[in-house]
Amino acid sequence: MRRIVVVGGVAGGMSAATRLRRLDEEASITVLERSGHVSFANCGLPYHLGGVIEKRSSLLLQTPESLAARFAIDVRVHHEVRAIDREHRRVSVRDLATDESFELGYDALVLSPGARPVVPNLPGMSVAHTLRDIEDLDHLVAAARDVEAAVVIGGGFIGVEVAENLVHRGIPVTLVEATDQVMAPLDPEMVEPVHDALRAAGVQLVLGASVERIEPAHVTATTLDDGTVATAVGVPVVHLSDGRALPAGLVVAAIGVRPERALAEEAGLAIGERGGILVDEQLRTSDPAIFAVGDAVEKHDGLDASSVLVPLANTANRQGRVVADVIVGRPGADRPVLGTAIVGVFGVAAAAVGWNEKRLRAAGRPHRVLHTHPGSHAGYYPGAETIALKLLVDPDTDAILGAQAVGRDGIDKRIDVIATAMTGGLTAGELADLELAYAPQFGSAKDPVNMLGWVDRAVADGDVETVQWHELGAALAAGATLVDVRSPAEHAARPIPGGVNVPVDDLRARMDELPDGPLVVHCEVGLRGYVAARLLAQHGREVRNLDGGYRTWRAGTAATHVAEEVSAPA
Amino acid sequence: MRRIVVVGGVAGGMSAATRLRRLDEEASITVLERSGHVSFANCGLPYHLGGVIEKRSSLLLQTPESLAARFAIDVRVHHEVRAIDREHRRVSVRDLATDESFELGYDALVLSPGARPVVPNLPGMSVAHTLRDIEDLDHLVAAARDVEAAVVIGGGFIGVEVAENLVHRGIPVTLVEATDQVMAPLDPEMVEPVHDALRAAGVQLVLGASVERIEPAHVTATTLDDGTVATAVGVPVVHLSDGRALPAGLVVAAIGVRPERALAEEAGLAIGERGGILVDEQLRTSDPAIFAVGDAVEKHDGLDASSVLVPLANTANRQGRVVADVIVGRPGADRPVLGTAIVGVFGVAAAAVGWNEKRLRAAGRPHRVLHTHPGSHAGYYPGAETIALKLLVDPDTDAILGAQAVGRDGIDKRIDVIATAMTGGLTAGELADLELAYAPQFGSAKDPVNMLGWVDRAVADGDVETVQWHELGAALAAGATLVDVRSPAEHAARPIPGGVNVPVDDLRARMDELPDGPLVVHCEVGLRGYVAARLLAQHGREVRNLDGGYRTWRAGTAATHVAEEVSAPA
């Protein structure tokens, strides 16, 4: 009889345990979980805080009892593994309820300890809440009662979700993010709709400033007329690098997570360059009897196979299944990760897959950039929402390197389709030929994903040359003339400074008006600009089209202006 | 200067014309359109009938004027091409407005005549409306005023959309479909939610009966007391094969479409086995100067390369672009079609890609069938809807042969992802590893598409053997015992006749209660059944799991019962 011990009863750990039972009815399977809950809905925690998920019990997908009944798994909550005795293949366990310790032998040990929230070592930070498990949630829900203002530190997935849900509770929120934007997976020109949604919902967004310290709540004592002393407890004050002081009855730190590797490290298991537990393709650690899965391990990037930390539930579950297969002797191999992810905030969804432009630039990897702004479904059918789409493409192979989508409808679908195309090895140009389900309430005869493929082909085939939003200034400085091919009304309402206006439909007749020399054409989203660029190029003009049109330029420069404002001295 | 004439100004034809202009500024491009409109939103026509698309003008995406201004295309509506003089490369054109004729020479001719609605040759059928273009829509809208009852003949895409939109207008509708189900792309056990949605919205659904004749409206004359004669015009009566007589002030025929091939045929161009214009990979007809695109041409099936008719806008647009590339001398090749399609009716969406089981069986092609019933997003987040999913897989190669999805949310996304996986050559098992965007309002950590992959692997790896809903009777007749592993409450509420009830969580303890011999286990959707089957198989029992559980069985047998009822003598 195989003895399997699993450390950590959420996502990867529990996927491994249940899969193991389905594969081996005879095995002894023990799951040790430090917290009081297993198989809880990690990704749902912020939504109970905000009351979107009304019942706390909805988050508890399984209990030790249900797992015992169905899978004959011995699940022990409030049990912490303190040490691994690799030589004798046993773990030291502390029952946190009774404070008793015992040892447990294993033939295979699966580590699924997850990741823990990063809390910076700054004065007063101990008052900050984090949100990782049900216990954290309970504390946070209790602390959020009768709070007049909250500060959320960090604009990642958890940060924006917590900010949204505190607003749902009626609590004014300030979101403090040290970089110039929330949602790091998005490039700056893509994130503006998220910033706008946060601000429109009343979140005070502080970008480019960091927390320096948290001043504890002051207790003020007042001597009353009758000689008694009344005391009043104030609220902590969050002091920022820009000099602001934000009183906050509630502070939530959502800066990021880091692999929970202490147990593995103390046992002498190899740790990778990113600080996660190092595993091979079969998810074996440097000890062949010990496996590790989930947020705690380093994964391999889907594009360049480098070590990456990708704390996502999908990946953790997948690894849990693989490790079960490997333990029972089946073929099983971990796969590289694309890191597809999505967040919803106040009705806006933002999703990404693969690498973003920031990362490609940092790595010096050549890339082609495409921006589009299609409707979520046919424009003639009511309710279509604009999607901001970005595709990053290898200019040599036409391979898709990454994609981003932001908007109020159809975001998840487009990113899922592109993620699937990446996994299937389709090139960017081949997106044009995908047959996607079309009826006017669901998409377009030329779906946004098809359009990306066509835009890519136009650039790849040399039919059009593009200028990116951040390249426009240099192009104009080098002597190019900017031609706005939108209507006069559009030009007047939303101009790019320095442009002349010749509507695309007048272009053949008015071509002589354009000055000699190189041209940059632009429209609202890039489509009329493309038509104009084709026309002008065929008439012998040197012309480039502003990629993504006015909208991408506007979003990009708005993001840059924010950055400049906050970095300027106050 | 290249002279290009395009016959037909919608979808494929107009895609070809505009792409040609972008590639060749010098060409003479003439588009001849028989109706009064080009580039109209074909797929939106039913929704203006129902007022969902309020303005008729929303359907008119381009006009001859806008196309002249932007693309310098000579677009002539109300112009019918009567004949092609292939020898002299010119077409005979009739201006339907003036009734004058003229000839027009071409270097390349592009035929994009589309498909025309099938109207059966039955007595009285001339009163029936069809819905193909704006003129049809205008007639239909006018005829739908003051109508007390309507009959829609045919339960395909257009039929159900017209039925829905007539209900939106407040008109009682009977939908008559000659086969046992609407939406032929779906297999019978998948279509029940569509039938239910139609019935719940008040549509009288008549399946398995056909129209035999339409009795014209009677005029009754009554002599009044004062000697004058009053006449009253009744309504036509639709007589069905089952003896029913349905009075209907409005009759719409939506039986299907057939390629508009007369012009090509009369010009001696080759016609294919399915009745469409025959074209090669460059969309050339049997005359190298004549090309054809869209609904009028035969396409190649994505699975077996056989000739197929796939009248979809996406495909037509794609062919329009290819033909433009070919005409200007660029590489361009038509691609096989998967035929991805979707329909929405009263909030239920039904979508399909590839082959269905009916077609696989008819072709004698081996296939593995999987049914699942996942939630559209995480069950712990409010608003999740159940999706009925079906996957058809090649048992030898694990290639995906087709998929169907029906439900109220997330249908288009799952079919688009599977269509993309098919195009990318991913196997069914590889669906398990797709990284799909997950936050609880958008999906699940184990997305429904991932789950399909896991279910496929379980069958492919021999971990579980399944019984399909239509095989259950034979399995039980052969001596298998049916074990319902749901809770007693579920068993009592929704039983499959003949089953014994042992909940999955009691199975280890109560295994001795099960009689000897082969077992079939089932639960509600197939998941607990799978767990039970794994358990029992490891204890040495011969066991199969009812694929898709009670729900698929119920839907399949309900569909069959309907078929039996209607085929029984009245």
Interface residues (C-beta under 8 A of the other chain):
Chain A: A11 R22 L23 D24 E25 E26 A41 C43 G44 Y47 V52 I53 E54 S58 L59 L61 S66 A69 R70 F71 A72 F157 L312 A313 N314 T315 A316 N317 R318 R321 R335 V337 L338 G339 T340 A341 I342 V343 G344 A349 A351 V353 A378 Y380 Y381 P382 I411 D412 K413 I415 D416 V417 A419 T420 A421 T423 G424 G425 L426 E430 A432 D433 L434 E435 L436 A437 Y438 A439 P440 Q441 F442 G443 A445 K446 D447 N450 W454 D463 V504 D505 D506 R508 Y530 V531 R534 L535 Q538 H539
Chain B: A11 R22 L23 D24 E25 E26 A41 C43 G44 Y47 V52 I53 E54 S58 L59 L61 S66 A69 R70 F71 A72 F157 L312 A313 N314 T315 A316 N317 R318 R321 R335 V337 L338 G339 T340 A341 I342 V343 G344 A349 A351 V353 A378 Y380 Y381 P382 I411 D412 K413 I415 D416 V417 A419 T420 A421 T423 G424 G425 L426 E430 A432 D433 L434 E435 L436 A437 Y438 A439 P440 Q441 F442 G443 A445 K446 D447 N450 W454 D463 V504 D505 D506 R508 Y530 V531 R534 L535 Q538 H539
